[in-house]
Amino acid sequence: MDELDTLVDAARDGFARSASPAELENAKARFLGKAGRITELMKGLASLPTGEKKARGAAINQAKQAIEAALSERRQALAAAQLEAQLAAEAIDVSLPGRQRGLGGLHPISLAWERIEQIFGSMGFDVADGPEIESDWFSFTALNNPPNHPARSMQDTFYVDMKGEDGQFLNLRPHTSPMQIRYATAHARRHADALARGETSDIRVIAPGRTYRVDNDATHSPMFHQVEGLWLGENVSFKDLKVTYLNFCKAFFETDDLVLRFRPSYFPFTEPSAEIDVRFQSGPLAGKWLEVSGSGQVHPQVVRNMGLDPERFIGFAFGSGIDRLAMLRYGVSDLRLFFEGDIRFLSQFR
Ligand code: DAH
């Protein structure tokens, strides 16, 4: 084999053995560099007789081109291999299943709240909403519970360090009863006018919402939920309260197998007043009387404070614990579970 062919083979072999661009550059230097074999051969041309120079020079050039071609081929191969390695290292395994985003759900209190709105809505009750920071007038005085009245101590109220328009400290409403006054006052004119025209007119509303008291144990939370109910008209009686509340309970608890008891009580804004107890005749809670609501015939002074004539407007009100209703409906024994935000508890209501 010709010396040049051997050289080209040696170069190809050297390039092929070069596993990295740096090694390849070293190999290149051995053949094509300043002190490389090709350069040396070129220098050797000088000592040849003129007649041989041309052919020898052409042969060396050919060998040089072959080596250069081999070099560039190897460079490309190394670059391609490097790219492939990089792609492999940065690869995203699209076959990995994605992390499941669990389906959210409504909080049990929200579920109970929505049920209550839906049931009373079906009985013709409007739904009203009002402020949680309330004035003394709406929380107490208008509800026939004036300053220094002993009934004020029935609720251990949070006060705000700021006075309202009535000059009294504002409070975090301890019950939803202020909404009776707010709603009725806002609609009093319309109803009085309707009655004056000889039309029938009644006020029928529920007001669910957050309420606050200085209380904290297994059955009391400083923040809790109530739903206020108010039905005033020309002829709304205690009997209507009984029927309305019984129908509500049957719908809410999805059973006809329950009875109510109206236990005499005292509230400044109603006369007579009653606590409403429910007893299930079957199921896990069967046999026990369970308190769910305060209620009564709206006191004439409260009707007056609404801007209505108590000779024309009579009716009932009630204030029920939404949390209590939810505990009974969902069989929850500790109220605090509702407010701890434990996903293991909450996800059971999805
Ligand atoms: N506001 C009372 C409470 O929180 C509950 C109540 C009792 C509301 C009688 C009423 C009612 O509307 O008529 O203890």
Boltz pocket constraint, residues with backbone or C-beta under 6 A from the ligand:
constraints:
  - pocket:
      binder: B
      contacts: [[A, 174], [A, 175], [A, 176], [A, 177], [A, 228], [A, 229], [A, 267], [A, 269], [A, 270], [A, 273], [A, 274], [A, 293], [A, 294], [A, 295], [A, 296], [A, 297], [A, 316], [A, 317], [A, 318], [A, 319], [A, 320]]
      max_distance: 6.0
